[in-house]
């Protein structure tokens, strides 16, 4: 007889939400976490009263009222709005692309002037865009592409824009208003006290074991639960028998600075190719901090190697085809539930992870 109803591999948002909802309904859950602490990539560390986003900036935003109400059960949210700044060799531009951006770029002051400038530059791309460079130019013109997209994107993906598929940026936000709010979402903010409050609330009363590599010790957990909820990389689950999926990696360098304010904004993107990092995060600005010191994190994209942390799936045709084959194997296992960005090989926003976890719970309840 299985000791648990669900063995949940991974304590990120998907695993934590699933465990919470099932535990509320009297189901027994065991959560395994490979890292030494729970929370997945939304985990924070408190340093000098500042909640440092250990695995990069996470800004909660959603149009789903159900999801917004759900997360507000566990933490109150502040009124932070994401308004990043792009730094191109000392020139500063507001993101997303809006009238402030266009005025800084060309000196235009009206939407008609900005639209005309972009239309003029778009015209150089004839026919269907064949790669990311042509796609970007066809959307926002060459000036914005060369200063604010090209270098950043090539650092992010480790490939030239002419070698990347057009679909990566089918859409780019272009606003002919003076609005620096990056997310066009009904609800957004940062949990007061950090994301750990949400994870702690979700996992309260649930058995959790940290420092456990499920795939390396699977024999130990064989038959321990009626079903397995898996949120890790799917090719690793199947011991790479069909081949390896590709990811992009990240490296973070965080330092404490003896000053109150380093850059005046939570997120500053560095878009020039010669700058090795893509952005600098100043964590205190997520919660309007007034501490006498500050913490900044430089984010370096890098080639991913097996055994390293996987961040961004490389969603080209080869990898999508390979993932499809692994997904077919998983679909044949009645006692396996997949969820989260790694198992689904998709880049999810946080609200999408919660949506899919709640949907998975509903599916399970419908079957029982």
N, C-alpha and C positions, 0 to 999 in steps of 0.2 A: 504493500500500500504506500502511495506517495505521501510524504509528510506535509507537503505544501500544495496549495492549488496552483500557484504560479512561482516559477523561478524567473526573476527579472534581472537580466544582464545589462547593467548600466544604470547609473543614478542621475542621469541628466533629466531634462524636462519630461521626455516621453515616459521613461521608466518610472519617475517619481509620481507623475500624474496617474499613470495606470495603477501603480501600487496603492496610491491613496484611494482611488475610486473603488478598487476591489476590496480593500480592507474595510471601507465604510459599509460594504455589503456582506461582511462576515467572512470574506475569503482570506485564506492564509497566504502570505507572500514572503519570499526571501529575495532580497536585493543584493546583487554582487556588484562591486565597484572595483575596477582595475587600479585606479589611482588611490592615493592615501586619504583622500577626502571626497565627500559626495558633492554632487552639483553639476558634473559635466563641465561644459565650457562656459556656463554662466556663473561659476563659482567666483566669489570675491574673497579678498583677504583684507582685514582691517589693519591699517598702519597709520599711526598718529591721528586716529579718528577719520581717516580717509578710506573709503572702500575701493580698493584697487581691483579692477576687472582683470583677473589673472590671464585670461585667454582672449584678450581683445575687447574692444568696445561692444557693449550690448545695450541697445536702447529699445525698450518695449514699445511697440506700436501696433495697433490693430483697428479694423473696422467692425470687428465681431463683438457685439455687446455681450454675448454669452461668455466669451473668453475674457473680456475685460472684467466682468463681474466675478469670474472665477478667480483670477489672480488677486483681485482685491480682497478676497477672503483671508489671504495670508499676509498681506502687507499693504500699507497705504502708499500711494504713489505721489511723487511731486509733479510739478508742472514743467519739467524739463522738455524743451523742444530741440531736436537735433538740427543744428545750423552750422555744419562744418565749413571750414575755410580751406581753399586750395592755395598752396604756395608754389609758384613757378619761378625759381631763381630770384626770390625776393618780391615778386609781384603777387599780390593777394587778390583772390577772387572768391566771391560767395558761391556756395553750392546749396541746392541744385542750380542749374543754369537758369538765371532769371534776370530781371532788368538791372539789378546791381552788378551781376556778372558782365552783362553786355555793355553797361556804361564804363566799367573798368577796362574792358577789352577794347572798345572802339570809340568811347566818348558819346555814344548815342544816348538820347534822353527820352525817346518815345517808343512805344511798342511797334509802331509802324516802321521806324528807322531800324530797329533791331531785326524785325522780320525781313525787311528788305536786304539787310546785310547777310543774314543767314541764307536767304533764297539765292542770292548772287553766288555765294560760295558752294552751295549744294549742287549747283548746275554742272560742276566739273565731273560728277559721277554719272556716266551714261548707262542706262539699262539696270538690270538687277545687280546689286552689290555682290561681289565675289568673295569678299573677306571682311574682317572686322574693320580694317581701315576704311574701305569704301563705304561700309555701312555707317560708320560714325560720321564721315564727311557728308553723306547723303542726308543725315539727320540734323547736324549742327554746324556744318561748314569746316573748312580747313583750319582756321585760326584756333577755334576752341579745341578741335581734335589735337592739333600739334602741342598746344600748351597744357591742356587739362585732361586729355585722355590717353594719348599715345604712350608717354613714358610710364605713367602709372599702370596702365594695362599690361605693358610688356614686362614690367617688374612683377606684377601680380601673377602672370601666367608663365613667365620664363620663356616666352616665344614672341617673335615679331608680330605686330598686328596684321601684317599681310599673310601670316601663316595661321591665323586664328579664324575660326568660322564666323560668319556674319551674325548667326543667331544669338551669340553671346550678348550682343547689345541691340536686339531688335528694337528696343525702345530706350530713349533717353529722356529724362524729364526736362522739358523746355517750358518755362513759364514767362509770359510777357507781363509779369507783375513784379513789384518790389517785395517779394516774399521769400525769406531765407529758410523757412521751415521745410526741412528735407522731406519729411514723410507727409503725404497727403492722407492722413489717417484721422478718424474721429477721436481716437483715444491714444495717448502716448505719455510716457514719463519714465521715471526711474523709481524703483521701490525704495522708500525711505528706510535706511538701514542696510541696504544692499540686497542682492538676489539670494543670499544665503537664508534670509528670513522665509522666502517662499519655499525653498527646498526643505528647510527644517520643518515647516508646517506640513508640507506634503508627506514627509517621511516619518512624522511623529507616530510612535507606537509600532513601527514596522521594523522587522529584523533586517539589519544591514550589515554586510561584511565588506570591509574595504581591503585593498591590497590583494584582491583575488583576480587572477587572470583566468577567466572562465575557459577560454580555448586551450590554455595550457594545462588545465586541471579538470577537464570535462569528465573524466572517468569518475572522479570523486563525487560529482553531482548527478551522475546518471540515475534516472528514476526517482530523484528526490521530489519532483513536482509533477503535477498532472500535465501542465503545459509550461513551455519556455517562451518568455518574451525577450527577444534579442534585439539589442540596439547597437551592436558593434559592426565592424566591416563584414560584409556578407561573404566575400571571397575567403577571408580567414576562417569563418565558420565552417566552410567546406574544404579547409586545408589547401586552398588554392588549386584544387584539382583541375579546374578549367582554365587556369591562368590568373594573373594578378590584375586587379583594377588599379587605375592610376589616380593619384591625388596631388594636390599642391600642399606644401608644408608651410609653416610659419615659425619664426623665432622671435621671441620677445626679450627686449632689454629694458628693465625697469630701474630707475634711479630716484633717490630721494634728493631733493634740492632745497637748500637753505634759503628759500625765498617764498613769498606768499603767492606769487602769480607768475608763471613761466611764459605762457603763450596767449592767455586771455580767452581761450576757447577749449572745449573738451576735446575736439578732434580737428587736427590740421593735416590735410593730405599734402604730400610732397610729390609733385607730378613730374619733375624733371628726371630724366633717365639716369643722370649721374649721381643722384642721391640714392643710397642703397636701400633705404627704408621707404615704405609707402605712406606711413603716417606716424604722427606723434599724438598720443592720448594723454591729456592731463586730467586725471581721474576726479579731482576734487570738484571740477566744474559740473560734473553730472549731478551733484547734490548741492550746488551753490555753496561750497565749503569756504570757510574763513580762517582755516588753520594757518599758523605762521610758516609752515613748510608745505611743500607740494611733492607729488610723485608723478613722474612722466614715464611713459612706455613707448619705445620705438618698435615698430612692427616691421619685420624683415620677411618678405616672401622667400621661399627657398624650394629647391627640388626636394621632393618627398622620397624617402627610402623606406622599404619595409621595416617594421619595428618602430618607426617614428610616429608621432601623432599625425593623423590624417585630418585635414581641414576642409579643403575644397575639392569636390569631385571634378575630374576632367571629363566633362560631358561631351566628348566627341563621339563620332559614329562607332569607332572601334570599342570604346568603353561601354557605350550604351548597349551594344549588341552582346558584349560579354556579361554585363549585369543582367540582361534579359535572360540569359541562360541560367545564371545562378538563381534568379527569381523563380524560374520554372521549377528548379529543384525544391526550393522552399515551399512553393505552392502545393507540392505533393505531401508535405508533412502536416498532418492534422493537428499535431501538438505544438506547432511553432507559430509564433506571432512576431512579425517584423515591425519595427518602428524607429523613427528618428532619422537624422540626416545620413548617418553612416550605413545603416542597414537598408535604407531606401535609395542610397546613392543620389541624394538631392540636397541642394542648399536650401534649407528651410529657415524662415524667420521664426522667432520664438512663438508667436501666436499660432503659426501653422503647425508647429510641433504639438502644441496643446490641443488644437482642433483635431489632429489625427489621433492623438491618444484618447481623447474623449470618444471619438468615432469608433476606435478599436474596442473600447469598453462597452459601448452600446451593442456592437456586433457580438461580443462575447455573451452579454446578458440575453440577447435575442436567441442565442443558440441553447442556453441553459434552461 
